[in-house]
Amino acid sequence: MITKHPRLALFSLTLPLLGSHSTQLQAQTDESVQQQIALSSSQMATIIVTGSPLTQPNRISLDPKSPVQPIPTADGAGLLKTVPNMSITRKGGMAGDPLFRGLGGSRLSITSDNNYVLGGCGGRMDPPTAYLFPRSYDEVVITKGPQTVTQGPGLVAGSIQFLRNPSYYAEPEFNLETGLTTGSQDRLDGFVALDAGNQFGYLRLNGNQNQAHDYKDGAGYKVHSAYDKNSQSLQLGLTPDELSLLEVSLDRSRGEAAYADRSMDGSQFDRDAWSVKAERYAITHWLSTLQLQYGHSLIDHVMDNYNLRDHNSGMFSAMNPKRSTDTARAMAELSLGEHITKVGVDWLADNHSSRMAMGMSANAANSYQTKAYQDTQSFRNVGFFIEDNWQLNPEQRLISGLRLDHTQARFEKMPASNTLKEQDYQLQAGFLRFEHSQQAWTWYGGYGQAERAPDFWERNRNSQLNSETNYQIDTGVLYKAGKLSGSASLFASYIDDFILVDNLDPARARNINARRAGGELEVAWQFVPDWSLSSNLAYTYGQNHSDGVGLGQTPPLELNTSLVYDNGIQEAALLIRNVAKQSRFAEGQGNIIGQDLGAASGFTVFSVNGGWQLTPALKLTAGVDNIFDKQYSEFINKQDADIAGINPQIARINEPGRQWWADVQLTF
C-alpha cells in the first residue's frame, strides 16, 4: 500500500491522539488512506473545464494529472488557465505569464516543493511556470490574496504551490503511468512516470516531451508560436519508518520557443535544480512535525533573433541571462491544546548575471558563448513567520499569521540612469481570518496585508522605488449539500505605493496608490444522475487612485459554463466561455508582464470534449477547442510584432482558432 497524501496534515489533525496510541493512529491513518484510494480508483478523472471548486476558504486545489480543456497543458501556465480570475498573458504557444485578479510577477509567489522558481529574462520571456511541467506534481495549491505567511514575502496577489507529496510504502510496489497527446499544429506530447518503493524508501521518475508548430488564429493567420521542450525529474526518498523522511530531488528542463510579441525568440530555456529535504513526524505530544529543506536552481536562458525565425536584415544579436537561486527553510509544527502552530524561517540568495553579443552574422552573435558573464543584480532575504490555526469550538476557527522579512537588493553593475547601488527593506505581513462551519455552510471573513520590495524587473526601470503594501479584506461563503455546491469569494484592497510600470513616464516605473475589488462566484448542480451543470463568474475592478484612471492590466468580466455527462466510464462536456468587452483601460500602463493596449472586444467561445475509461488501466480523451473557429484575443495580452515571413497584424496576439486534440493514458 502506498500513501501519497501529505502526512503533515494527517498527523496535525490527529496529534492529540498520539503518545501511547501512535500505533492505533497509524492503523487509522492507513485505513483512511485505503478508503480514499479505493474511492478514487472507482471513478475516472473528470476533464477540468471550468476550474476546480473552492473547497476551503481562499484556497483552490488542482489535480495536475487530470486532463483539462483547452488542450492538455504543456507547462504550468496552461494548467492555471482553468482557475477563475486567472489570466495568462500570451507571447506564443507556451511560457504564458499568469496573473491572478490582474496581478502577477513577484506579487504572485510561485514555488516548486517550497523552493522559489524565478525566471532569468529581463523581459519576462521565461516566467517561472515555463519551467514547470504539471504532470510531474501531485497537487497545485492556490491561495487567494495575503492569507498565508508560509510561502515567502510579498504575497500581494497570493501564492501558487506546485507540490509533490512524500510517499510511504508499507509493502513493495511498482507503478507506471504513461501517456501521449496529439493535436492540431503537429502537437505531440509524451510523458512517463514511475513510482516504486518498499518500507525503506521510494523512487519517483518523471519524463516528458512537448512540441508543436506555429498555430493559426480564427482568421487563418499563422502566429509565431512553435516550441519544443522536455523535462525530467527524480525523487529518491529514504523512510526508515513511517514517521521519518530524507528526500533528494533533481529537476532538469530544456526547451526553445518562438515568440510573436517581440523581436527575439527563446532559443534556450535551461533549468537545473536540486533540493534536499528531511522531515520527522509525531516527535512529542506537542511537536508534531519538523522540516528542514535546502534547494538550488540555475536558470540559463538564451534569446536571439536568428535561430527560430528568418533574419532578413539588420544586426544579429543574442543575449544570455543566467540566474542562480539558493533557498533554505526550517519549520516546526506545534500542537498546543486547540492550536496548531507553524513556526519557521526561510532564506534566499538570488544572483543575476548576463552576457551578450551582436554582429553582422550568426557566428558573430554566437560569440556570446566565449564571453564572461557580467553580474547585474543580487538579492538576499531572510524571513521569520508564525501561522496559527485555533479551533475555537467544533464550528469555529481563527487562523492568523505574522511574517517579518529583511530584503537586501544590490546592483552589481549600475545602470546609467540609477543612483542607488544598494537598498535594504524591512517588510511586514500578517493576516487574521475567522471561519464558521455549520451543516452545509461555511462562512469566512479576514483581513490581510503584505509588503513587497521592488523586484529585479522593476529595479531595472527605476532603482528609487518604495516598497508597496497591500491592505486587503477577504470574505466569502461555501455551500455543499446533496447534488448542489457553490462558493463566493469577495475581496477589497488598497495598495499603498503600488509599483506601476508606465511606458509614458521617463522612469517607466513609479509608485502610485491603487484600489481594487472583485471576486469569484462558482456553482455546480447535478440535476439528474450522471448529468451536471456548473458555472463560474469572475470580476475585478481596479483604480489608479493617484492618476484618476483605471488600473492597468485589470481583466474584464468573465463567465464560464459547462454541461457535463459522466457515468464513471464515459464522459462528455460542452464548455461555453463568455468574456465581456473591456472599455476601461490605461493605455501604456501596467506591470512588468505587460501594459494595456487599449479597449478590447468581448467574445464567446464553444468547446467540447469526451472521454472513455476503456479498462482500469487505459483511458482515452479527446476534444475540440474553439469549435466555430472564432478570431479573438484576450484583453490582458501582448502586442503582435512584425516578423519576417509571418503576416504582420500589429495588434494583440490572437488566440488559436479551431484545434482538435486526443489523449491516451496507460496506468500499470
N, C-alpha and C positions, 0 to 999 in steps of 0.2 A: 504494500500500500504506500502510495506517495502522497505527501502533504505539500501543496503548493499555495498555501494561504499564509498571510503574514502572521507568524506566530506571536509577534509582538502584541497584536490586537487581541489574540485569543487569550494569552496569559494575563494581559492587563485587565480584561473584563472579568476574569475568574480568579484573580490574585487572592482575594480574601479566603478562598478555599484551600490555599496552598499550606505548606508546612508539613504536618504528618500525613496529609491527604494528597501528596503530589502524584502518587501512583493512580489514585482514583481520578484525579484531574486529567491525567494523560489519557486514560481509558475513555473518559467522557469526551475529550477533545477529538480522539481518533474516531469515535463513533459519530460525532457531529460531522467531521470531515467526510467520512464514508457516505453519510446520508447526502451531503452536498454533491459528491461525485456521482452517486447513483442517480440523483435528480438531474444533473446536467447531462449525463450520458443518454438519458431517455429523450432528450429534446435536441433538435438541430439548432445550430446557431443562426438566429434570425439576421437577415441583412439589415444593417443600420441605414435608415434613410432620413430620419428626422432627428437624430441625435439620441444619446442615452438620457433617460429621465433623471431629474434631480431626486436622489433618494435620501440625501442628508442635507441639512441647511447649508446653503452656499457651497455645495460640493458635488461635482459630477465625476462619475467613474466610467471610463470607457474600456471595453474589451478590445484590444488592438488586433486580436486574432480573428474577430468576426468580420465577414465581408461587409463592405459599405458601398453606398451609391451616392455620388458619382463613382466612376470606375475605381476598383480597389487601389489603395494608396501606394505611391512609390516612395514617400518619405513622411516624416511626422506631420507636416503641414496638411497633407492630403487627408489624414485621419481627422484633424481638428475642424475640417470644413463642416462636419456633421453637428457641431456644437452651436446651439442658438446664440446669436450675437457675436460669433467669432467670424472675423473677416480675414481673408487671405489675399495679400497683395500679389498679383500675378506679374511675373517677369518673363516666364517662358513655360516650359512643360513641367518643371519641378522647382524646388527651392523657393516656394512662396513664403512670404513673411507673415506670421499670424499676428492679429490684433484682436483683443477682447474688449468689447464695448468701445472700440475706436482707439485703444491704447495698446502699444506693443513695444518692441525693443527691450531695453533694460527695465521697463515698467512691468513687464510680464516675465517673471523668472522661469527659465526652462532648465530642468536638471535631468540627468540620467543616473538613476540609483543614488540620488542625493549628491552627485558631483555636477558642478556647473559646466554647461556647454556654451561656448562663446564662439561666434564667427570671427573670421580674420579680416574680411574685406572692409575697407573704409567706406564703400558704397553699398553695404548690406547685400552684396551679391550672394553670400553664403550665410543665411541665418542659421541658428542652432539646429532647427528641425531638418535642414538639408542633410545633416549627418546622422540622423536617427531613423532606423527602419522599424516601423511599429510592430511587425510580427515577431521581432526578437524580444519583445517585452510582454509581461503578464497583465499589466494594468497601466492605464494612464489616468491620473487624478488631477482634476482642475479645481482650484479653489478660487472662488469669485471674490475679488477685492481684498483689502487688507484684513483678512480674517484668519491669518495664521502668522506665527513668527519663527517657525522652524525651518523655513525654506529660503533664508537669506535676507539681505537688506533690500529696501526699496520696492516692496510689493505694492506699487500704486494700483496696478490693474489686477494683480493676483499672481498665481503660480501654476505651472504645469509640470507634473512629475511623471516621467517615464520610469516605471518600476519593474524590476524582476524579483519575484518573491523567492526566498530561500526554500529549499526542499529538504524533506527528511523521508528516507525510505526505510520503513520497518522491515521490509523484505526486498530481495533483489528484484529489480525491474529494468525493463528496456522499452522505451517508447520512441517511435519515429514518426514524424509528420513531414509531408512534402506536398508541394502544390505548384500549379502552373497557371498563369493568366495570359490570355492573348486578347487582342482587340484592334480597333482601328489604328491607323498610322503605324502599323507594324509594332504595336505594343506587345512586348514579351517580357513577362516576369516569371522568375522561378525561385523557389525557396525550399530549404530543407532544415529541419530542426530535430535534434536528437537529445533525449534525456535518458540517462542511465545512472544507476547507483545501487547502493546497499546501505546497511545501517552505519557504515563507517564514512560514507561520503557520496558525492554525486558529480556527474559530468554533464554539462549542457553545451551543445554546439549549435550554432545557427549560421546559415549562409544564404545569401540571396543575390540575385542579379536582376536589374531593372533597366529596360531600354525602350525607346520609342523614337520615331521620326517626327518631323515637324507636323503639327496638326493643322487642320483647316477650320476657319470660323464658319458661321452660318451662311455667309455670302460666297463661300468657296475660296477665300483668300488664304494663302499659306501664312502661318505665323512662325517665326524663327524660334523654335522651341524644342528641338531634338535633345535627347540626353541619353547617357549611358553610365550606369553606376552599379557598384557592388559593395557588399559589406559582409563582414564575418564577426562573430563574437564567440567567446568561450568563457564559461564559468566553471571553476573547479572548487568544490566545497568539501571540507572535512567536517564530519559530525561525530565526534567521539561518543556523544549521547544525544538524545532528542532535545536537550536544552542548551547545546553548545554549537557554535558555528565559526569556522575560519574559511573565508572565501577569497579567491583570487579571480579577477575578471580581466579579460582582454577584449578590446574592440578595435576593429580596423575597417575603414571605408575608403573607397576610391571612386572617382567619377569625373564626368565632364558634362557641361550643359550649355546649350545655346540660349541667348537672351535676346528678347525682342525690344527691350526698353533702353538699350544703351549701345555705345559704340564698341563694346568689348564683350567677349563671352568668357565663361568659366571653363578653361581648358584643364584645370586640375582642382579637384576637391579631395584632398587627402586628410584623413584624421586617424591618429593612432592614440589609443588611450588605454590605461590600465588602472586598476584600483585593488586595494586590499581591505578586507572588512572582517572584524571579529565581533561576535555577539554572544552574550550569555543571558539566559532567561531564568526567572524564578530563583534568584540568588538568595534572598532572605524574604521574610514575610512583608517587608516594606520596600525592598529594592527588587523590582520585577524585571528590569532589563538594563543591560549596559552595552553600549555600542561604541566601537572605535572604527574609524574609516580614514583612509588616505587615497587620493586619486590624482592622476596626472593625465593631461590631454594636450596633444600637439596638433594644431591646425596648420597645414601647409597648402596654401591656395595660390593658383596662378590665373591671371586674367590677361587675355591678349586679343588683338583684332585681326588675326590671320589664320588661326588653326581651324576654327569651326565656321568660317564664313569666307566669301570671296573678298579679296583685297584688291581693289582696282587702282587706287591712287593714294598718295599721302604717305606718312611715316608708318612703319611697322613698330608697334610698341607692345611691351609686356611688363606686367607688374607682379611681384611675388611677395605678398604679405604672409607673415608667419606669426602664430600666436601660441604661446606656451602658458598653460594654466595648471596650477597645483592647488588642491583643496584638501583640507583635513577637517574632521568633525569628531567630536566626542559628546555622547548624550547618555543620560541616565533617565530611566523612567521609574518614578516612585509611586507607591500606593500607601497613602496616609489616610486611613479612615475612608471617607467618601470622596477623597480626592485622588485623581490620577494625574501626576505632575511630571512633565518633561523638562529637564534642565540640561543645558548644553552650551557648547562653544564651537564655533566654526571659524575657519581661517582660509584666506585666499591670497595667492600670489599670481599675478597676471602680467605677462610681459609681451609687448607687441613690437615687431620689427618688420622691415620691408626692404626690398631691393627692386630695381627696375632697369630696363634698357630700351633703347629705340634706335632706329636707323632706317636705311632705305631698302633693307631686305629682311627676310625672316631670320636669316643667320645672324644678322646684326642684333635683332631684338632678342634672339635666344641667348645672347651673351650674358643675359642677367644671371644665368646659371653659374658663371665664373666670378660673379661679384660678391662682395661681402655684404651681409645683412647690416642695415643701419637701425639701431634701436630708436623707436619713436615715442611710445608711452608705456608706463608701467603703473600698476595698481596694487595696493596692499589693503586687505580688510580683515579685521578681527571683530567677531560679533559674539555677544552673550545673549542667551534667550531663556525664558521660562514660560511654559504654557501649561495651564491647569484646567482640568475638567472636573467640576464639582457637582456630584449628584445630590441635589438638594433634597429630593424625595423621588419616589418611583416615576413621577410625571415631569419633573422639572430639573433642568441642568443649567449651570452657569459656566461658560467657557471663557477663559481670559488668557491674555499673554502680554509679555513685555520683552522688548528687544533693544539692546544698545550696541551700536557699531562705531568703530573708528576706521575711516577710509582715508588712505593717502594716495593721491593722484599726482603723477610726475611726468613732465615732458623730458624725455631723454635727448630729443633733438627739437629745438624750439622752432615752431613755425614763425615766419617773419612777422605775422600780424599779432602774435601773442607776446605778453609781457610777464605773465606769471608762470614760473617754471614748476612750482610745486604748490599743492593745496592740500589742506587737511580738513576733513569733515567729521563732526560728531553727530551721528544720526540716531534718531529715536523712532521707535514704532511700538504700537500696542493696540489691543482690541479687547472688547467685552461683548459677549453675546449671551442672551437669555433664550432658552428653548423650553417649550411646553408641549408635551405629547399627551393626547387623550383620545383613546379609541382610534379612529381612523385619521385623526388630525394631528399635525404638528405645526405650531406657530413659533416664530422666532423673530428677534429684533436685536440688532447690535450696532455698536459704534467702533470704528477702527481708524487709525491713522498710520501713515507710513511716510518716512522721509527718504528721499533718493538723491544721491550725489550725481552730478553730470557724468555721463559715460564717455567712453572713448570717442564715439562719433560726434557727440555734442561738443566736446572739448576741442575737437579738430576745427570746429566752426567758430568757437569763442571760448577762450580759456577763463574768462572772468564772469562765469555764471554762478548764481547762487543755487544751493540745493533746493529741490521742490518738496512740498509736503501736501499730502492728500488727507483731508478730513472727510470721512465717509460714513453715512448711515446705511445699513443694510437691514431689510426686513422681508418677511415672506411667510408663506404657508404651504404645507404639503398635505395631500389627501390620498388615501388609498383604501378602498373598500370594495370587495367583490370584483366586478368587471370594470370599475371606473377608478382612475387615478389621475392626479394632476398636481401642479405646483405653480406658484407665482413667486418671483424674486424681484424685489424693487430696491433701487439704490438712489441716493442723492449725495453729491460730494462737492466740496470746494477745494481747489488745488491752489495753494499759495506758491508764487514764484514758479508756476508751470513753465517748463522749458519748451519754447515754441521755436521750430525751425521755420524761418521766414525768408523766402528767396528774394523778397523785395527789400530786405534790410541788409545793409552792408556787412554786418557781422554774421548774418544768416542764422543766428541762434540768439534768443533773448528770453528774459523772464517776463511772464505776464501772470495775471490771475484768471482762473477759469472756473466755471460752474458746469456741473454735469448731472444728469438724472436719466433714469430709464429702468429697464428690466426685461424679464423674460416670463412668458406665460406658456405653460405646457398642459396638455390634456390628452388622455388615452382612454378609449372606450371599446371594450369587447362587446359589441351589441348583439351578436349571436355566436354560438360555438364556432371557433376557427376563424372568425372574421373580426377585425378590429379597425378602428378609425382613430388616428392620432394627429395632433397638430401642435405647432408651437409658434408663438408670436414674439418678436424681439424688437426693441426700440431703444435708441439712445439719443439724448438731446445734449448738445454741447454749446457753451457760450464763452467766447473770448471776452471776459469782462473788462479787460483793460482797453481793448480797441473797439468794443461795442459791436462785434461781428460774431458770426458763428465760429465755433472751434473747429479748425481744420481736421480732416480725416474722421469725421463722425458719420457712422453708417446710417443708411435710411431704414425705414420701417420694413420688416420682412416677415412673411407668413409662409410656413411650410406645412403641408398637409399630406398624409399618406393613408391609403386604403390597403390593408394587408390581409391576405388569406394565408393561414398557417395551420396545418393539421399535424405537425410534428414530423411529417415525411416530405410533403410537398409544400411549397410556399410561392406566393406571387404578390407583387406590390405595385401600386401606382403612386408616384410622387409628383406633387404639384408644388412648384416653388414660385412664390409671388414676391417681388421686390418693388417697393414704391419708388417713384422718381425722387430725386434729391435736388431741390432747388435752393437749399440753404447751404452755402459753402463759403470758403475763404480762399480764393484763388492764390496759389503760391505759398500757402501756409500749411503747416502740418507737423511732421516729426521726422526722425532720422530715416524712417522707412519710405515715406513719400509725402507729397503735398497735393492739395486739392487742385484739380484741373478745370473746374467749372461745374455747371449743373450736369446731371445725368438723368437719362430717361429710365422709367420703370420697365419691368419685363415679367413675363410668366413663362416658365419652362416646365415641360412634362417629361417624365422619365418612367421606365418600367423595369422590373426585374423578376426573376423567378429562380427557384432552387429545388433540388431533389436530392434527398438523402437516400441514395441507391442501396447502400449497405451501411452497417455501423462504421465501416472504415472509409467509405467512398461518398463524397458529396460533390454535386455539380451545381454551379450557379451561373447565371448569365443575365445580361441587361442591355438596355439601350438608353443612353443619356441624351437629352435634348431631342426627343422623338421628331419634332417638326422642324429641326434644323434651323432654329431661330438665331439670327445675328444679334448679339447683345454683349454688353460689357458691364463690369462692376463699377460702382462709384469709387470705392477705395481701390486704386489701381495705379499703374504706371503708364507713361505715355509711350506709344509706339515710336521707335527710332527708324530713320531712313536707312535701310540696309540694302546693300547692292545685291541684285538678283532676287529680291523679295518685294512684292507690291508695297509701296510706301503708303501707309494710311495717315500717319502723323496725327493720331488721336489716341484714345485709351486702347489698350490691348484687348481685343475681343476674346471672349471665351470660346472653347471648342464648339463646333457645330455638332451634328448628329454623330454619336460614337457608339459602337457596339463593343461588348466585351464578354468573355466567357472565362470561368474559373473552375478548376478541378482541384480537390484536396483529398489526399490519402492519409489515413492515420493507422499506424500499426501499434 
